[in-house]
Amino acid sequence: MFHFYGDEEKILMVVSRDYIPVYVRVVSAPDFVEKDTLSNTYYENFNMTYMFVYQNRKINVEEVLVSGKAYFLKDFISLVESLTGKTVSVPKIENYISGISEEDFHDYLIPIGAAFLEDRFNFIPLSVKKEKVFNSVLNIVIFIFIAVLSVLTAVNINLFIELKKEESKINSLSALVSNEAKTIEQLVNKKGNQLLLKDF
């Protein structure tokens, strides 16, 4: 399969066999190219790459896929079909995502494709992968720490409230006992004084 992707900034061409890339070419789109001449720029790059793959690499291209802004340039599609003798295919939006227009789908095809990429095609450097794993683990640890801290704080607040209630009860009982002790003391003193008076 020969997949041609083109937008205003870049041209990506990938030739793959059984989903394995066998040839990749990336070209920056010239800044000075007008929209009406973009088809010619796309076709020049397609033609050169297709001929190199077909003649020099001896790769028999069975299917041509066009995506990105290039898909909407009908004159470019016609030129490709004339050169290759094949009907151009296009990624179908319904196979990947819903809720966006076909034009938006082609504008965001690269990040959408990256979301569906298998791990074996993930070429992110090992250092970046390690950092991502570390950040993921760190986020999980922080989440667990915050959850445990929240539970412990809630438990401590409940214990503090209960202790305050118990302290209030003890203070009330202490005041009650103190009052009763004073009353008893007054009664004892009164009876004692009465007994002393009788003795005299």
C-alpha positions in Angstrom: 0.0 0.0 0.0 1.2 3.5 -0.9 -0.2 6.0 1.6 0.1 9.7 0.6 -0.8 12.4 3.2 -0.6 16.1 2.4 -1.4 19.3 4.2 -0.2 22.9 4.0 3.0 22.1 6.0 4.1 18.6 5.1 3.9 15.6 2.8 4.1 12.1 4.2 4.5 9.1 2.1 4.5 5.6 3.5 4.8 2.3 1.6 3.8 -0.6 3.7 3.4 -4.4 3.4 1.1 -6.2 5.8 1.0 -3.0 7.9 4.8 -2.9 8.2 6.4 0.3 6.8 9.0 -0.6 4.1 9.7 2.9 2.8 8.9 6.3 4.4 9.5 9.8 2.9 8.7 13.1 4.6 8.8 16.4 2.8 8.1 19.9 4.0 5.7 21.7 1.8 7.2 24.9 0.4 6.1 28.1 2.1 5.6 30.0 -1.2 3.1 27.4 -2.7 -0.3 28.8 -3.5 -3.4 26.7 -2.8 -4.2 26.4 -6.5 -0.7 25.0 -7.2 -0.7 22.7 -4.2 -1.9 19.8 -6.5 1.2 20.2 -8.7 3.5 20.1 -5.6 1.8 17.0 -4.3 1.9 15.3 -7.6 5.6 16.0 -8.2 6.4 14.4 -4.8 4.0 11.5 -5.4 5.4 10.8 -8.9 9.0 10.9 -7.8 8.4 8.7 -4.8 6.1 6.3 -6.6 8.6 5.8 -9.4 11.5 5.3 -7.0 9.6 2.7 -5.0 8.4 1.0 -8.2 11.5 1.1 -10.3 14.5 1.2 -7.8 13.0 -0.8 -4.9 11.0 -3.1 -7.1 7.9 -2.8 -4.9 4.7 -3.6 -6.6 2.1 -1.1 -5.2 -1.3 -2.8 -5.1 -3.3 0.0 -3.5 -3.0 3.8 -3.2 -4.4 5.6 -0.2 -4.7 9.4 -0.1 -5.5 11.5 3.0 -5.3 14.9 4.5 -5.9 18.0 2.4 -4.6 16.1 -0.6 -7.8 14.0 -0.6 -9.9 17.1 -1.4 -7.9 18.1 -4.5 -9.7 16.3 -7.2 -7.2 17.2 -9.9 -4.4 15.7 -7.8 -6.5 12.5 -7.4 -7.0 12.3 -11.2 -3.3 12.7 -11.8 -2.5 9.9 -9.3 -5.1 7.5 -10.8 -3.7 8.2 -14.3 -0.1 7.5 -13.2 -0.8 4.4 -11.2 -3.8 3.0 -13.1 -5.4 2.4 -9.7 -8.5 3.8 -8.1 -7.5 5.9 -5.1 -8.7 4.8 -1.7 -9.4 7.0 1.3 -9.6 6.2 5.1 -13.2 6.0 6.0 -14.2 8.3 8.9 -16.8 5.8 10.3 -14.0 3.2 10.9 -12.3 5.5 13.4 -14.3 8.2 14.9 -17.8 9.9 14.9 -19.1 13.4 15.6 -16.8 15.3 13.3 -16.9 16.4 9.6 -14.9 14.6 7.0 -12.7 17.7 6.5 -11.9 17.8 10.3 -11.2 14.1 10.2 -8.6 14.6 7.5 -7.2 17.7 9.3 -6.6 15.6 12.5 -5.9 12.3 10.8 -2.3 12.1 12.3 -3.3 12.4 16.0 -6.3 10.2 15.4 -4.1 7.6 13.8 -1.6 7.9 16.6 -4.4 7.1 19.1 -5.0 3.8 17.3 -1.4 3.0 16.9 -0.2 -0.4 18.1 2.6 -0.5 20.6 5.0 -2.2 18.2 4.9 0.9 16.0 5.5 3.3 18.9 8.8 5.0 18.1 8.8 7.3 21.1 12.4 7.3 22.6 12.9 5.1 25.7 13.8 8.1 27.9 10.4 9.7 27.0 8.6 6.3 27.6 10.3 6.0 31.0 9.4 9.6 32.0 5.7 8.9 31.0 5.7 5.7 33.1 7.3 7.5 36.0 4.8 10.4 35.8 1.9 7.9 35.6 3.2 6.0 38.7 3.8 9.3 40.5 0.3 10.4 39.8 -1.1 7.1 41.1 1.0 7.4 44.3 0.0 11.0 44.8 -3.7 10.1 44.3 -3.4 7.2 46.8 -1.5 9.5 49.3 -4.2 12.2 49.1 -7.0 9.5 49.5 -5.2 8.0 52.6 -4.5 11.5 54.0 -8.2 12.5 53.5 -9.4 9.3 55.3 -7.0 9.8 58.2 -7.9 13.5 58.4 -11.6 12.5 58.5 -10.9 9.9 61.1 -8.9 12.3 63.2 -11.6 15.0 63.0 -14.2 12.5 64.1 -11.9 11.4 67.0 -11.3 15.0 67.9 -15.1 15.7 67.9 -15.8 12.6 70.0 -13.0 13.6 72.5 -14.4 17.1 72.7 -17.8 15.6 73.5 -16.3 13.3 76.1 -14.3 16.2 77.6 -17.6 18.3 77.8 -19.3 15.4 79.5 -16.4 15.0 82.0 -16.4 18.7 82.7 -20.2 18.7 83.3 -19.9 15.7 85.6 -17.0 17.3 87.4 -19.0 20.5 87.9 -21.9 18.4 89.1 -19.7 16.4 91.5 -18.1 19.6 92.7 -21.5 21.2 93.4 -22.7 18.0 95.2 -19.5 18.0 97.3 -20.1 21.6 98.3 -23.7 20.8 99.2 -22.6 17.8 101.2 -19.9 19.8 102.9 -22.4 22.5 103.8 -24.8 20.0 105.2 -22.0 18.3 107.2 -20.8 21.6 108.6 -24.4 22.6 109.5 -25.0 19.3 111.3 -21.6 19.5 113.0 -22.4 23.0 114.2 -25.8 21.9 115.5 -24.2 19.0 117.4 -21.6 21.3 119.0 -24.3 23.7 120.1 -26.2 20.9 121.8 -23.2 19.8 123.7 -22.9 23.2 125.2 
